[in-house]
Amino acid sequence: MLYIILVPVIHAQNHEDFKMPVPEEQARKTVEDLINKIPMTASKKDSAIEIFSEFFNNMETYRTDGNKELIQYIEKVRDDKMKSLLKNDEQYVTYTKFLLGLKAQREKMGKPIGPKGQDGPGNQGRPGGNQPPSGNFGNERNEGF
């Protein structure tokens, strides 16, 4: 009986100790992983870190609002900036594949992907879960995470 009581308590404590890295750390790690796929000069690397820092700051600020269209817009802004930073379309395709890999990793770990309560495990196929945005963001494809 004691085991039944302690397991949820220990599990809850482990989750309380977990802290999301600050946006700048997330950006630096993401770009470090990205440069393994796409070589970048030091200045492009710094620019990419700035782009992802802005992205992660915005995600931290607006993710809990539940506005999926806003999140997709934030992703589009990040992707547009990265597209202008990268040398050619081939690098941009590699970048989008990199983001899809990150998304798959997060889904595998069971972390929600989009606005709180809309994406993530258990919401696929339900109203509000994994639905395309109803807004028009320039008819461009957005494959951010």
ZAZA-520174 format. One record per residue (C-alpha): residue number from 0; residue in three letters; x, y, z. Coordinates in Angstrom, 3 decimals, decimal comma. Each point is the difference from the previous one (the first is absolute). Example, Ala and Ser with C-alpha at 12.3 -4.5 7.8 and 13.67 -1.06 7.14 Angstrom:
<0; 'ALA'; <12,300; -4,500; 7,800>>
<1; 'SER'; <1,370; 3,440; -0,660>>
//
This chain:
<0; 'MET'; <0,000; 0,000; 0,000>>
<1; 'LEU'; <2,861; 2,364; 0,799>>
<2; 'TYR'; <1,381; -0,570; -3,503>>
<3; 'ILE'; <-3,257; 1,207; -1,552>>
<4; 'ILE'; <0,161; 3,231; 1,993>>
<5; 'LEU'; <3,710; 0,707; -0,540>>
<6; 'VAL'; <0,186; -0,552; -3,760>>
<7; 'PRO'; <-2,231; 2,980; -0,913>>
<8; 'VAL'; <1,787; 2,177; 2,569>>
<9; 'ILE'; <3,450; -0,880; -1,353>>
<10; 'HIS'; <-1,237; 0,462; -3,568>>
<11; 'ALA'; <-1,437; 3,423; 0,855>>
<12; 'GLN'; <3,241; 1,070; 1,695>>
<13; 'ASN'; <2,014; -0,903; -3,089>>
<14; 'HIS'; <-2,220; 2,216; -2,131>>
<15; 'GLU'; <0,226; 2,880; 2,477>>
<16; 'ASP'; <3,804; -0,067; -0,253>>
<17; 'PHE'; <-0,113; 0,296; -3,785>>
<18; 'LYS'; <0,482; 3,525; -1,287>>
<19; 'MET'; <-0,310; 1,032; -3,606>>
<20; 'PRO'; <3,240; 1,566; -1,161>>
<21; 'VAL'; <-0,139; 3,741; -0,554>>
<22; 'PRO'; <-0,742; 0,996; -3,601>>
<23; 'GLU'; <3,607; 0,992; -0,693>>
<24; 'GLU'; <1,233; -3,438; 1,113>>
<25; 'GLN'; <-2,658; -1,699; -2,113>>
<26; 'ALA'; <1,033; 2,129; -2,981>>
<27; 'ARG'; <3,694; -0,758; 0,449>>
<28; 'LYS'; <-0,636; -3,763; 0,273>>
<29; 'THR'; <-2,339; -0,001; -2,999>>
<30; 'VAL'; <2,505; 1,864; -2,162>>
<31; 'GLU'; <2,872; -2,247; 1,178>>
<32; 'ASP'; <-2,062; -2,992; -1,160>>
<33; 'LEU'; <-0,909; 1,773; -3,237>>
<34; 'ILE'; <3,604; 0,784; -0,952>>
<35; 'ASN'; <0,690; -3,738; 0,029>>
<36; 'LYS'; <-2,374; -0,138; -2,994>>
<37; 'ILE'; <0,706; 3,392; -1,589>>
<38; 'PRO'; <3,487; 1,505; 0,318>>
<39; 'MET'; <-0,129; 3,695; 0,916>>
<40; 'THR'; <2,494; 2,794; 0,413>>
<41; 'ALA'; <0,372; 1,455; 3,494>>
<42; 'SER'; <-2,069; 3,061; -0,927>>
<43; 'LYS'; <-2,804; -2,139; -1,494>>
<44; 'LYS'; <0,065; -2,175; 3,097>>
<45; 'ASP'; <-0,373; 3,104; 2,195>>
<46; 'SER'; <-2,869; 1,229; -2,178>>
<47; 'ALA'; <-1,703; -3,401; 0,208>>
<48; 'ILE'; <0,346; 0,062; 3,799>>
<49; 'GLU'; <-1,659; 3,445; 0,034>>
<50; 'ILE'; <-2,842; -1,273; -2,217>>
<51; 'PHE'; <-0,615; -3,037; 2,205>>
<52; 'SER'; <0,341; 2,033; 3,215>>
<53; 'GLU'; <-2,747; 2,307; -1,226>>
<54; 'PHE'; <-2,069; -3,031; -1,007>>
<55; 'PHE'; <0,379; -1,754; 3,367>>
<56; 'ASN'; <-0,692; 3,242; 1,894>>
<57; 'ASN'; <-3,204; 0,467; -1,993>>
<58; 'MET'; <-0,986; -3,633; 0,500>>
<59; 'GLU'; <0,548; 0,301; 3,741>>
<60; 'THR'; <-2,135; 3,136; 0,069>>
<61; 'TYR'; <-2,871; -1,074; -2,268>>
<62; 'ARG'; <-0,143; -3,828; 0,099>>
<63; 'THR'; <-2,470; -0,120; 2,883>>
<64; 'ASP'; <-2,435; 2,369; -1,714>>
<65; 'GLY'; <-1,315; -2,935; -2,044>>
<66; 'ASN'; <0,057; 2,046; -3,203>>
<67; 'LYS'; <1,207; -2,509; -2,571>>
<68; 'GLU'; <-0,006; 2,561; -2,814>>
<69; 'LEU'; <2,283; 2,293; 2,004>>
<70; 'ILE'; <2,414; -2,873; 0,672>>
<71; 'GLN'; <0,035; -0,865; -3,703>>
<72; 'TYR'; <0,682; 3,644; -0,812>>
<73; 'ILE'; <2,930; 0,040; 2,460>>
<74; 'GLU'; <1,339; -3,148; -1,701>>
<75; 'LYS'; <-0,432; 1,581; -3,445>>
<76; 'VAL'; <1,931; 3,105; 1,056>>
<77; 'ARG'; <2,829; -2,218; 1,296>>
<78; 'ASP'; <0,005; -2,056; -3,197>>
<79; 'ASP'; <-0,052; 3,073; -2,268>>
<80; 'LYS'; <2,977; 1,460; 1,857>>
<81; 'MET'; <1,881; -3,299; -0,216>>
<82; 'LYS'; <-0,777; -0,296; -3,708>>
<83; 'SER'; <1,552; 3,420; -0,649>>
<84; 'LEU'; <3,010; -0,969; 2,142>>
<85; 'LEU'; <0,717; -3,317; -1,698>>
<86; 'LYS'; <2,062; -0,122; -3,168>>
<87; 'ASN'; <-2,409; -1,829; -2,312>>
<88; 'ASP'; <-3,223; -1,994; -0,317>>
<89; 'GLU'; <1,834; -3,269; 0,644>>
<90; 'GLN'; <1,087; 1,257; 3,420>>
<91; 'TYR'; <-3,550; 1,163; 0,725>>
<92; 'VAL'; <-1,345; -3,458; -0,852>>
<93; 'THR'; <2,577; -1,492; 2,390>>
<94; 'TYR'; <-1,143; 2,534; 2,619>>
<95; 'THR'; <-3,682; -0,978; -0,376>>
<96; 'LYS'; <0,929; -3,690; 0,263>>
<97; 'PHE'; <1,977; 0,841; 3,140>>
<98; 'LEU'; <-3,109; 1,664; 1,504>>
<99; 'LEU'; <-2,153; -2,999; -0,905>>
<100; 'GLY'; <2,534; -2,214; 1,774>>
<101; 'LEU'; <-0,232; 2,196; 3,111>>
<102; 'LYS'; <-3,782; -0,183; -0,141>>
<103; 'ALA'; <0,090; -3,795; -0,269>>
<104; 'GLN'; <2,421; -0,141; 2,942>>
<105; 'ARG'; <-2,288; 2,134; 2,154>>
<106; 'GLU'; <-3,040; -2,082; -0,933>>
<107; 'LYS'; <1,896; -3,169; 0,850>>
<108; 'MET'; <0,838; 1,433; 3,423>>
<109; 'GLY'; <-3,677; 0,789; 0,538>>
<110; 'LYS'; <0,392; 3,761; 0,146>>
<111; 'PRO'; <-2,734; 2,130; -1,525>>
<112; 'ILE'; <1,043; 1,722; -3,198>>
<113; 'GLY'; <-2,339; 2,941; -0,429>>
<114; 'PRO'; <-2,080; 2,213; 2,228>>
<115; 'LYS'; <-0,842; -1,549; 3,324>>
<116; 'GLY'; <-2,869; -2,442; -0,258>>
<117; 'GLN'; <-0,199; -0,061; -3,795>>
<118; 'ASP'; <2,820; -2,224; -1,185>>
<119; 'GLY'; <1,775; -2,838; 1,642>>
<120; 'PRO'; <-0,773; -3,560; 0,957>>
<121; 'GLY'; <-3,650; -0,875; 0,204>>
<122; 'ASN'; <-1,309; 2,974; -1,957>>
<123; 'GLN'; <0,480; -1,330; -3,516>>
<124; 'GLY'; <-3,304; -0,211; -1,823>>
<125; 'ARG'; <-1,875; 1,896; 2,694>>
<126; 'PRO'; <-1,565; 3,390; -0,579>>
<127; 'GLY'; <2,680; 2,644; 0,437>>
<128; 'GLY'; <2,880; -2,489; -0,191>>
<129; 'ASN'; <2,360; 0,070; -3,004>>
<130; 'GLN'; <-2,396; 2,048; -2,101>>
<131; 'PRO'; <1,349; 2,253; -2,752>>
<132; 'PRO'; <-0,188; 3,718; 0,721>>
<133; 'SER'; <-2,939; 1,873; -1,417>>
<134; 'GLY'; <2,067; 3,159; -0,529>>
<135; 'ASN'; <1,842; 0,903; -3,166>>
<136; 'PHE'; <3,723; 0,565; 0,502>>
<137; 'GLY'; <0,975; 0,667; -3,615>>
<138; 'ASN'; <-0,922; -3,516; -1,256>>
<139; 'GLU'; <3,452; -1,218; 0,983>>
<140; 'ARG'; <0,643; -3,409; 1,429>>
<141; 'ASN'; <1,077; 0,115; 3,636>>
<142; 'GLU'; <1,730; -3,068; 1,371>>
<143; 'GLY'; <1,383; 1,417; 3,229>>
<144; 'PHE'; <-0,145; -1,798; 3,300>>
//
